[in-house]
Amino acid sequence: MGTKQQILIIGGGTVFEKYEDYLDYLRRYKIEDLKDLKYRDWKRNLEDSLDNGFEVIYPSFPCKRNAKYLEWKIWLEKFFPFLKDNIILIGHSLGGAFWLRYLTENAFPVKIAQLHLVAAPLSGDEEFLGDFTPPKDLSKIAKLAKEIYLYYSQDDPVVSFSNLKEISSKLPGAEIVVLKGYGHFRVEQFPELLSRLKKIRKGKEGSF
């Protein structure tokens, strides 16, 4: 039996310019339903949606409600000893912005087969990104990842669809996946992503 295909996911988070802004957010935040505590979105469901030929790594990053880039960078690197060549990287929302900055500024310890960016913001026009703001030059990323995929929904209320035009111009070799009705991708299933993940596994099984 071959080696399992690794997938490393970094999810979203929130960034605040001032600590008082963060406290104000906590005070104003409303919990609508206790069922939200049990909600599993596509990231949590990913491993169950794939066969046992995959190993999904989905770490919980430090204080995602008041995220700090340096803290996330330190935490990510704790997992490096466990990573294998031809890994698949996924970043959703702030997690996508994190990958854009990290991969531009740092060496990655293993070869990257695919990079999937889901509703990744490039600037803080809609939300303050602080030190998660990606660099302007993303050309290094195209050299690191064999395949790059960009997923944006036209009705995203958090990350403007206009981000797609800018990021695709900076990553001209990326495959663009335009969707409708996904909002900010807070959905339980994500078949468009699944089909591309399964494709790489089939390619491995067909090689000798």
Contacts in CASP RR format, 6 or more apart in sequence:
PFRMAT RR
TARGET T0000
AUTHOR 0000-0000-0000
METHOD contacts of the structure
MODEL  1
MGTKQQILIIGGGTVFEKYEDYLDYLRRYKIEDLKDLKYRDWKRNLEDSL
DNGFEVIYPSFPCKRNAKYLEWKIWLEKFFPFLKDNIILIGHSLGGAFWL
RYLTENAFPVKIAQLHLVAAPLSGDEEFLGDFTPPKDLSKIAKLAKEIYL
YYSQDDPVVSFSNLKEISSKLPGAEIVVLKGYGHFRVEQFPELLSRLKKI
RKGKEGSF
3 84 0 8 1.000
4 52 0 8 1.000
4 53 0 8 1.000
4 54 0 8 1.000
4 55 0 8 1.000
5 53 0 8 1.000
5 54 0 8 1.000
5 55 0 8 1.000
5 86 0 8 1.000
5 88 0 8 1.000
5 200 0 8 1.000
5 201 0 8 1.000
5 204 0 8 1.000
6 54 0 8 1.000
6 55 0 8 1.000
6 57 0 8 1.000
6 83 0 8 1.000
6 84 0 8 1.000
6 86 0 8 1.000
6 87 0 8 1.000
6 88 0 8 1.000
7 46 0 8 1.000
7 54 0 8 1.000
7 55 0 8 1.000
7 56 0 8 1.000
7 57 0 8 1.000
7 87 0 8 1.000
7 88 0 8 1.000
7 89 0 8 1.000
7 90 0 8 1.000
7 197 0 8 1.000
8 57 0 8 1.000
8 58 0 8 1.000
8 79 0 8 1.000
8 83 0 8 1.000
8 87 0 8 1.000
8 88 0 8 1.000
8 89 0 8 1.000
8 90 0 8 1.000
9 43 0 8 1.000
9 46 0 8 1.000
9 56 0 8 1.000
9 57 0 8 1.000
9 58 0 8 1.000
9 90 0 8 1.000
9 91 0 8 1.000
9 92 0 8 1.000
10 59 0 8 1.000
10 61 0 8 1.000
10 72 0 8 1.000
10 76 0 8 1.000
10 89 0 8 1.000
10 90 0 8 1.000
10 91 0 8 1.000
10 92 0 8 1.000
10 95 0 8 1.000
10 96 0 8 1.000
10 98 0 8 1.000
10 99 0 8 1.000
11 43 0 8 1.000
11 58 0 8 1.000
11 61 0 8 1.000
11 64 0 8 1.000
11 91 0 8 1.000
11 92 0 8 1.000
11 93 0 8 1.000
11 94 0 8 1.000
11 95 0 8 1.000
11 96 0 8 1.000
12 64 0 8 1.000
12 67 0 8 1.000
12 91 0 8 1.000
12 92 0 8 1.000
12 93 0 8 1.000
12 94 0 8 1.000
12 95 0 8 1.000
12 96 0 8 1.000
13 64 0 8 1.000
13 65 0 8 1.000
13 67 0 8 1.000
13 93 0 8 1.000
13 94 0 8 1.000
13 95 0 8 1.000
14 25 0 8 1.000
14 64 0 8 1.000
14 65 0 8 1.000
14 66 0 8 1.000
14 67 0 8 1.000
14 94 0 8 1.000
14 127 0 8 1.000
15 66 0 8 1.000
15 67 0 8 1.000
15 94 0 8 1.000
15 127 0 8 1.000
15 128 0 8 1.000
15 129 0 8 1.000
15 130 0 8 1.000
15 132 0 8 1.000
16 22 0 8 1.000
16 25 0 8 1.000
16 66 0 8 1.000
16 128 0 8 1.000
17 128 0 8 1.000
17 130 0 8 1.000
19 66 0 8 1.000
22 65 0 8 1.000
22 66 0 8 1.000
25 65 0 8 1.000
26 65 0 8 1.000
40 188 0 8 1.000
41 185 0 8 1.000
41 186 0 8 1.000
41 187 0 8 1.000
41 188 0 8 1.000
42 49 0 8 1.000
42 185 0 8 1.000
42 187 0 8 1.000
42 188 0 8 1.000
42 189 0 8 1.000
42 190 0 8 1.000
42 193 0 8 1.000
43 58 0 8 1.000
43 90 0 8 1.000
43 92 0 8 1.000
44 58 0 8 1.000
45 188 0 8 1.000
45 189 0 8 1.000
46 56 0 8 1.000
46 58 0 8 1.000
46 190 0 8 1.000
46 194 0 8 1.000
47 54 0 8 1.000
47 56 0 8 1.000
47 58 0 8 1.000
49 189 0 8 1.000
49 194 0 8 1.000
50 56 0 8 1.000
50 194 0 8 1.000
50 197 0 8 1.000
50 198 0 8 1.000
51 201 0 8 1.000
53 201 0 8 1.000
54 197 0 8 1.000
54 201 0 8 1.000
57 79 0 8 1.000
57 82 0 8 1.000
59 75 0 8 1.000
59 76 0 8 1.000
59 79 0 8 1.000
61 67 0 8 1.000
61 71 0 8 1.000
61 72 0 8 1.000
61 75 0 8 1.000
61 76 0 8 1.000
62 68 0 8 1.000
62 71 0 8 1.000
62 72 0 8 1.000
62 75 0 8 1.000
63 71 0 8 1.000
64 94 0 8 1.000
67 94 0 8 1.000
67 132 0 8 1.000
68 131 0 8 1.000
69 98 0 8 1.000
69 101 0 8 1.000
69 130 0 8 1.000
69 131 0 8 1.000
69 132 0 8 1.000
70 131 0 8 1.000
72 98 0 8 1.000
73 102 0 8 1.000
73 106 0 8 1.000
76 102 0 8 1.000
80 109 0 8 1.000
83 109 0 8 1.000
83 110 0 8 1.000
84 110 0 8 1.000
85 110 0 8 1.000
85 111 0 8 1.000
86 110 0 8 1.000
86 111 0 8 1.000
86 112 0 8 1.000
86 113 0 8 1.000
87 110 0 8 1.000
87 111 0 8 1.000
87 112 0 8 1.000
87 113 0 8 1.000
88 112 0 8 1.000
88 113 0 8 1.000
88 114 0 8 1.000
88 115 0 8 1.000
88 116 0 8 1.000
88 197 0 8 1.000
88 200 0 8 1.000
89 99 0 8 1.000
89 112 0 8 1.000
89 114 0 8 1.000
89 115 0 8 1.000
89 116 0 8 1.000
89 145 0 8 1.000
90 115 0 8 1.000
90 116 0 8 1.000
90 118 0 8 1.000
90 193 0 8 1.000
91 98 0 8 1.000
91 99 0 8 1.000
91 116 0 8 1.000
91 117 0 8 1.000
91 118 0 8 1.000
91 120 0 8 1.000
92 118 0 8 1.000
92 119 0 8 1.000
92 120 0 8 1.000
92 185 0 8 1.000
93 118 0 8 1.000
93 119 0 8 1.000
93 120 0 8 1.000
93 121 0 8 1.000
93 158 0 8 1.000
93 159 0 8 1.000
93 184 0 8 1.000
93 185 0 8 1.000
94 121 0 8 1.000
94 129 0 8 1.000
94 132 0 8 1.000
95 120 0 8 1.000
95 132 0 8 1.000
96 117 0 8 1.000
96 118 0 8 1.000
96 120 0 8 1.000
96 121 0 8 1.000
97 120 0 8 1.000
97 121 0 8 1.000
97 122 0 8 1.000
97 129 0 8 1.000
97 132 0 8 1.000
97 133 0 8 1.000
97 134 0 8 1.000
98 132 0 8 1.000
99 115 0 8 1.000
99 117 0 8 1.000
99 120 0 8 1.000
100 117 0 8 1.000
100 120 0 8 1.000
100 122 0 8 1.000
100 134 0 8 1.000
100 135 0 8 1.000
100 138 0 8 1.000
100 141 0 8 1.000
101 132 0 8 1.000
101 133 0 8 1.000
101 134 0 8 1.000
101 135 0 8 1.000
103 112 0 8 1.000
103 115 0 8 1.000
103 140 0 8 1.000
103 141 0 8 1.000
103 144 0 8 1.000
103 145 0 8 1.000
104 134 0 8 1.000
104 135 0 8 1.000
104 137 0 8 1.000
104 138 0 8 1.000
104 140 0 8 1.000
104 141 0 8 1.000
105 135 0 8 1.000
108 144 0 8 1.000
111 146 0 8 1.000
112 144 0 8 1.000
112 145 0 8 1.000
112 146 0 8 1.000
113 145 0 8 1.000
113 146 0 8 1.000
113 147 0 8 1.000
113 200 0 8 1.000
114 145 0 8 1.000
114 146 0 8 1.000
114 147 0 8 1.000
114 148 0 8 1.000
114 149 0 8 1.000
114 196 0 8 1.000
114 197 0 8 1.000
114 200 0 8 1.000
115 141 0 8 1.000
115 144 0 8 1.000
115 145 0 8 1.000
115 147 0 8 1.000
115 148 0 8 1.000
115 149 0 8 1.000
116 148 0 8 1.000
116 149 0 8 1.000
116 151 0 8 1.000
116 193 0 8 1.000
116 196 0 8 1.000
117 148 0 8 1.000
117 149 0 8 1.000
117 150 0 8 1.000
117 151 0 8 1.000
117 167 0 8 1.000
118 151 0 8 1.000
118 185 0 8 1.000
118 190 0 8 1.000
118 193 0 8 1.000
119 151 0 8 1.000
119 152 0 8 1.000
119 153 0 8 1.000
119 156 0 8 1.000
119 158 0 8 1.000
119 159 0 8 1.000
119 163 0 8 1.000
119 184 0 8 1.000
119 185 0 8 1.000
120 150 0 8 1.000
120 159 0 8 1.000
120 163 0 8 1.000
120 167 0 8 1.000
121 127 0 8 1.000
121 129 0 8 1.000
121 159 0 8 1.000
121 163 0 8 1.000
122 133 0 8 1.000
122 134 0 8 1.000
122 163 0 8 1.000
122 166 0 8 1.000
122 167 0 8 1.000
123 129 0 8 1.000
123 133 0 8 1.000
123 163 0 8 1.000
123 166 0 8 1.000
124 130 0 8 1.000
124 133 0 8 1.000
125 160 0 8 1.000
126 158 0 8 1.000
126 159 0 8 1.000
126 160 0 8 1.000
127 158 0 8 1.000
127 159 0 8 1.000
136 170 0 8 1.000
137 170 0 8 1.000
138 167 0 8 1.000
138 170 0 8 1.000
138 171 0 8 1.000
139 170 0 8 1.000
141 148 0 8 1.000
141 171 0 8 1.000
142 148 0 8 1.000
142 171 0 8 1.000
142 172 0 8 1.000
142 173 0 8 1.000
142 174 0 8 1.000
147 175 0 8 1.000
147 200 0 8 1.000
148 171 0 8 1.000
148 173 0 8 1.000
148 174 0 8 1.000
148 175 0 8 1.000
149 174 0 8 1.000
149 175 0 8 1.000
149 177 0 8 1.000
149 193 0 8 1.000
149 196 0 8 1.000
150 164 0 8 1.000
150 167 0 8 1.000
150 168 0 8 1.000
150 171 0 8 1.000
150 174 0 8 1.000
150 175 0 8 1.000
150 176 0 8 1.000
150 177 0 8 1.000
151 177 0 8 1.000
151 179 0 8 1.000
151 185 0 8 1.000
151 192 0 8 1.000
151 193 0 8 1.000
152 159 0 8 1.000
152 161 0 8 1.000
152 163 0 8 1.000
152 164 0 8 1.000
152 176 0 8 1.000
152 177 0 8 1.000
152 178 0 8 1.000
152 179 0 8 1.000
153 161 0 8 1.000
153 178 0 8 1.000
153 179 0 8 1.000
153 180 0 8 1.000
153 181 0 8 1.000
153 182 0 8 1.000
153 183 0 8 1.000
153 184 0 8 1.000
153 185 0 8 1.000
154 161 0 8 1.000
154 178 0 8 1.000
154 179 0 8 1.000
154 180 0 8 1.000
154 181 0 8 1.000
155 180 0 8 1.000
155 181 0 8 1.000
155 182 0 8 1.000
155 183 0 8 1.000
156 182 0 8 1.000
156 183 0 8 1.000
156 184 0 8 1.000
156 185 0 8 1.000
157 183 0 8 1.000
157 184 0 8 1.000
158 183 0 8 1.000
158 184 0 8 1.000
159 184 0 8 1.000
164 176 0 8 1.000
164 178 0 8 1.000
167 174 0 8 1.000
168 174 0 8 1.000
168 176 0 8 1.000
177 192 0 8 1.000
179 192 0 8 1.000
END
